[in-house]
Amino acid sequence: MSYPNPPAEPTLEFVTCPDPQGGHRMAYWQWGQPDSAHVVLCVHGLTRVGKDFTVLAQALCRRAAEQGRPLRVVCPDVAGRGRSDWLKDPALYQLPTYAADMLTLLQQLNAHTLDWLGTSMGGLIGLVVASLPEPPACAKVRRLVLNDVGPSIEWQALQRIGQYLGKTGVFDSEQQAADALWAIASSFGPHTPAQWLALTRPLLKPLPDGSGRLTLHYDPALAEPFKALTPEAATAGEAMLWQAYDRITAQTLLVRGAQSDLLSVQTAQAMTQRGPRAQLLEFAGVGHAPTFVAEPQVQAVLAFLLDEPVSLA
């Protein structure tokens, strides 16, 4: 059976996730065949949203349709971002909460085949889920794409991120917001103005004062646990993440921006030699992190997730 012409626009769905304050709703965007047992879960970075993966999701659905195989691409807005609820306790904006939320989502999706692509924070969440020693059947990761992140994160990069995290800003127009975001995210690599504006729009929401001005679509309180992080705590967390990485059995692709300040060359090389022994694919002219808008990035992920040879040249 073929599945031609998959919808270009996603549907917006929700799942209720438990927490100590009575629970919260997590939004997710879904492309492709809504009843497909093969799910590709794409999880965004620290202050981003699920629609970051629009270009990739559409390409995955098109390629799967050409192959005559049903596929669902699911891109959540992690708690505190986008259309998802803000958490009542900012201290819960941490990996254990995010991983638990994803397990709740996966139970709702009930996938038989699960692939995971995670950018930065989304990669760390995937690392945690993929390392579970006895995951439920719906959460057993077959293929894992870690986008510019690993168990060891450079402290200087965390300090750089801390300089802007929580400052959601006020903008008079989408273009003004796009220009401001480009000033802190040019390491994402070359994008046309139209591509960057498309990546910016889902990050914005109108201010409630009716002025028509815009602000970023995330909870400024995300910065609280981030600012509380110390070098000592980061080192302890790193040791736990390496232990988790070594338990992963999923076939793993590690994508790195060649100029990344968050994932070092040394960490990337170590990830190819231990645990799942990731395939390493670097993109020149890109820092932290590749956005999967450029065609070579998209094609590499399509090949890896849809069982085609991946060129590591």
C-alpha positions as CSV (number, residue, x, y, z in Angstrom):
1,M,0.0,0.0,0.0
2,S,1.3,3.5,-0.8
3,Y,0.7,6.7,1.1
4,P,1.0,9.5,-1.4
5,N,0.8,13.2,-0.6
6,P,1.1,13.2,3.2
7,P,-0.4,16.4,4.8
8,A,2.1,19.3,4.9
9,E,0.6,20.6,8.1
10,P,0.7,18.8,11.4
11,T,-2.1,18.2,13.8
12,L,-1.8,19.5,17.4
13,E,-2.4,16.9,20.1
14,F,-2.1,16.9,23.9
15,V,-1.2,14.4,26.6
16,T,-1.6,14.9,30.3
17,C,1.5,14.1,32.3
18,P,1.7,13.6,36.1
19,D,3.7,15.8,38.4
20,P,3.6,16.5,42.2
21,Q,1.4,19.6,41.6
22,G,-1.4,17.7,40.0
23,G,-0.2,17.3,36.4
24,H,0.3,19.3,33.3
25,R,-0.5,19.1,29.6
26,M,2.2,18.6,27.0
27,A,1.5,19.5,23.4
28,Y,2.8,17.6,20.5
29,W,2.7,18.1,16.7
30,Q,2.0,15.1,14.6
31,W,2.7,14.6,10.9
32,G,2.1,11.6,8.6
33,Q,-0.1,8.6,9.3
34,P,-1.8,9.0,12.7
35,D,-2.3,5.3,13.1
36,S,1.2,4.2,12.1
37,A,3.0,1.9,14.5
38,H,6.3,3.4,13.4
39,V,6.9,6.6,15.2
40,V,9.8,9.0,14.8
41,L,10.0,11.2,17.9
42,C,11.8,14.5,17.4
43,V,12.6,16.5,20.6
44,H,13.9,20.1,20.5
45,G,16.6,22.0,22.3
46,L,16.4,24.1,25.5
47,T,14.3,27.1,24.4
48,R,12.9,25.8,21.1
49,V,9.6,24.1,20.1
50,G,8.4,21.0,18.2
51,K,7.9,22.9,15.0
52,D,11.6,23.3,14.7
53,F,11.4,20.0,12.8
54,T,8.8,21.0,10.3
55,V,11.1,20.7,7.2
56,L,12.5,17.3,8.5
57,A,9.1,15.9,9.4
58,Q,7.6,16.8,6.0
59,A,10.6,15.2,4.3
60,L,10.4,12.0,6.4
61,C,6.7,11.6,5.6
62,R,7.3,12.2,1.9
63,R,10.1,9.7,1.7
64,A,8.2,7.1,3.7
65,A,5.2,7.6,1.4
66,E,7.4,7.0,-1.7
67,Q,8.6,3.8,-0.1
68,G,5.0,2.7,0.6
69,R,5.4,2.5,4.3
70,P,3.3,4.3,7.0
71,L,5.1,6.7,9.3
72,R,4.2,9.1,12.1
73,V,6.5,12.0,13.0
74,V,5.8,13.4,16.5
75,C,7.4,16.6,17.7
76,P,6.5,17.6,21.3
77,D,6.7,21.0,22.9
78,V,8.6,20.1,26.0
79,A,6.9,21.3,29.2
80,G,7.3,25.1,29.6
81,R,7.7,25.7,25.9
82,G,5.3,26.4,23.0
83,R,1.8,25.1,23.5
84,S,2.6,23.0,26.6
85,D,1.8,24.0,30.1
86,W,4.3,25.8,32.3
87,L,5.3,23.9,35.4
88,K,4.1,25.3,38.7
89,D,7.4,24.3,40.3
90,P,10.4,25.6,38.2
91,A,12.7,23.1,40.0
92,L,11.1,20.4,37.9
93,Y,12.5,21.8,34.7
94,Q,15.1,19.0,34.5
95,L,15.9,15.8,32.7
96,P,14.0,13.4,35.0
97,T,10.7,15.4,34.5
98,Y,11.2,15.6,30.7
99,A,12.0,11.9,30.4
100,A,9.0,10.9,32.5
101,D,6.8,13.1,30.2
102,M,8.1,11.4,27.1
103,L,7.3,8.0,28.6
104,T,3.8,9.2,29.2
105,L,3.6,10.4,25.6
106,L,5.0,7.2,24.2
107,Q,2.3,5.2,26.1
108,Q,-0.3,7.3,24.4
109,L,1.3,6.9,21.0
110,N,1.7,3.1,21.5
111,A,4.5,2.7,18.9
112,H,5.7,-0.7,17.8
113,T,8.8,0.8,16.2
114,L,10.4,3.9,17.8
115,D,13.1,6.1,16.5
116,W,14.3,9.2,18.3
117,L,16.0,12.4,17.1
118,G,17.0,14.9,19.8
119,T,18.7,18.2,19.5
120,S,20.8,19.3,22.4
121,M,18.4,19.0,25.4
122,G,16.2,16.7,23.3
123,G,19.2,14.5,22.7
124,L,19.9,14.2,26.4
125,I,16.3,13.2,27.1
126,G,16.6,10.6,24.4
127,L,19.8,9.4,25.9
128,V,18.1,8.8,29.2
129,V,15.1,7.0,27.6
130,A,17.2,4.9,25.3
131,S,19.3,3.8,28.3
132,L,16.4,2.4,30.4
133,P,17.3,-1.2,31.3
134,E,13.8,-2.5,31.0
135,P,11.7,0.0,29.0
136,P,8.1,-0.6,28.1
137,A,7.7,-2.0,24.6
138,C,6.4,1.4,23.4
139,A,9.6,3.1,24.6
140,K,12.3,0.8,23.2
141,V,14.4,3.0,20.9
142,R,15.5,1.3,17.7
143,R,17.5,4.2,16.2
144,L,18.8,7.2,18.0
145,V,20.0,10.5,16.5
146,L,21.9,12.7,19.0
147,N,22.2,16.2,17.5
148,D,25.3,18.0,18.8
149,V,25.1,16.7,22.3
150,G,26.7,14.0,24.4
151,P,27.3,13.1,28.1
152,S,30.1,15.7,28.4
153,I,28.9,19.3,27.9
154,E,31.5,22.1,27.7
155,W,31.1,24.4,30.7
156,Q,31.8,27.5,28.7
157,A,28.9,26.7,26.4
158,L,26.6,26.4,29.4
159,Q,27.8,29.8,30.5
160,R,27.1,31.2,27.1
161,I,23.5,29.8,27.1
162,G,23.0,31.2,30.6
163,Q,23.5,34.7,29.4
164,Y,20.3,34.7,27.4
165,L,18.2,32.0,29.0
166,G,15.1,33.5,30.7
167,K,15.2,36.7,28.8
168,T,12.1,36.3,26.6
169,G,12.1,39.9,25.3
170,V,9.5,42.0,23.7
171,F,9.4,42.5,19.9
172,D,7.4,44.8,17.6
173,S,7.4,42.3,14.7
174,E,8.3,38.8,13.7
175,Q,11.3,40.2,11.8
176,Q,12.6,42.1,14.7
177,A,12.4,38.9,16.8
178,A,14.1,36.9,14.0
179,D,17.0,39.5,13.9
180,A,17.4,39.4,17.7
181,L,17.4,35.6,17.8
182,W,19.9,35.4,14.9
183,A,22.3,37.5,17.0
184,I,22.5,34.7,19.6
185,A,22.0,31.7,17.3
186,S,24.1,32.4,14.2
187,S,26.1,29.3,15.2
188,F,23.1,27.3,13.8
189,G,24.8,27.8,10.5
190,P,23.8,29.4,7.2
191,H,20.0,30.0,6.6
192,T,18.2,32.1,4.1
193,P,16.2,35.0,5.6
194,A,13.0,33.0,4.8
195,Q,14.3,29.9,6.5
196,W,15.3,31.7,9.6
197,L,11.9,33.6,9.8
198,A,10.1,30.2,9.4
199,L,12.2,28.8,12.3
200,T,11.4,31.9,14.4
201,R,7.6,32.2,14.0
202,P,6.7,29.2,16.2
203,L,8.8,30.6,19.0
204,L,6.7,33.7,19.3
205,K,3.4,34.5,21.0
206,P,1.5,37.8,21.4
207,L,1.7,39.7,24.6
208,P,-1.6,39.5,26.6
209,D,-1.9,43.3,26.7
210,G,-3.4,43.5,23.2
211,S,-0.5,45.7,21.9
212,G,0.3,43.3,19.1
213,R,3.8,43.0,20.3
214,L,5.5,39.6,20.6
215,T,7.5,37.6,23.1
216,L,9.2,34.2,23.2
217,H,7.0,31.2,23.7
218,Y,8.7,29.7,26.8
219,D,8.6,30.1,30.6
220,P,11.3,32.4,31.8
221,A,11.5,30.3,34.9
222,L,13.4,27.7,32.9
223,A,16.5,29.7,33.9
224,E,16.1,29.0,37.6
225,P,17.4,25.4,37.7
226,F,19.9,26.2,35.0
227,K,21.4,29.1,37.0
228,A,21.6,26.8,40.1
229,L,23.9,24.4,38.2
230,T,27.5,24.4,39.5
231,P,30.6,22.9,37.9
232,E,30.6,20.2,40.6
233,A,27.0,19.3,39.9
234,A,27.7,19.3,36.1
235,T,30.6,16.9,36.6
236,A,28.4,14.5,38.7
237,G,25.7,14.6,36.1
238,E,28.2,13.9,33.4
239,A,29.3,10.7,35.1
240,M,25.7,9.5,35.3
241,L,25.1,10.4,31.6
242,W,28.2,8.4,30.5
243,Q,26.9,5.4,32.5
244,A,23.5,5.8,30.7
245,Y,25.2,6.2,27.3
246,D,27.1,2.9,27.8
247,R,23.8,1.1,28.3
248,I,22.3,2.2,25.0
249,T,21.8,-0.6,22.5
250,A,20.0,1.4,19.8
251,Q,21.8,2.1,16.6
252,T,23.1,5.6,17.1
253,L,24.0,8.5,14.8
254,L,25.9,11.4,16.3
255,V,25.5,14.7,14.4
256,R,28.0,17.4,15.2
257,G,28.4,21.0,14.0
258,A,32.1,21.2,13.2
259,Q,32.3,24.5,15.1
260,S,30.3,23.4,18.1
261,D,31.2,24.8,21.4
262,L,28.9,22.4,23.3
263,L,30.0,19.0,22.0
264,S,33.8,18.8,21.8
265,V,35.8,16.7,19.3
266,Q,37.1,14.6,22.2
267,T,33.6,13.8,23.5
268,A,32.4,13.0,20.0
269,Q,35.3,10.7,19.4
270,A,34.7,8.9,22.7
271,M,31.1,8.3,21.8
272,T,32.2,6.4,18.7
273,Q,34.3,4.1,20.8
274,R,32.1,3.1,23.7
275,G,28.5,2.4,24.4
276,P,26.5,2.1,21.1
277,R,29.6,3.2,19.2
278,A,27.8,6.0,17.4
279,Q,28.4,6.8,13.8
280,L,29.8,10.4,13.7
281,L,28.6,12.8,11.0
282,E,30.0,16.4,11.1
283,F,28.7,19.4,9.1
284,A,31.2,22.1,8.3
285,G,30.3,25.8,8.8
286,V,27.9,24.9,11.6
287,G,28.2,25.2,15.4
288,H,25.6,24.4,18.0
289,A,23.4,23.1,16.5
290,P,22.4,21.8,13.1
291,T,18.7,22.6,12.4
292,F,17.9,19.9,9.7
293,V,16.8,22.6,7.3
294,A,19.8,22.3,4.9
295,E,19.3,19.5,2.4
296,P,22.5,17.5,3.3
297,Q,21.4,17.4,6.9
298,V,17.9,16.3,6.0
299,Q,19.1,13.6,3.6
300,A,21.5,12.2,6.2
301,V,18.7,11.8,8.8
302,L,16.3,10.3,6.2
303,A,18.8,7.7,5.2
304,F,19.6,6.7,8.8
305,L,16.0,6.5,10.0
306,L,14.6,4.9,6.8
307,D,17.2,2.1,6.5
308,E,19.3,3.6,3.7
309,P,23.1,3.9,3.7
310,V,24.4,7.0,5.4
311,S,27.2,8.8,3.8
312,L,29.7,10.0,6.5
313,A,31.8,11.9,4.0
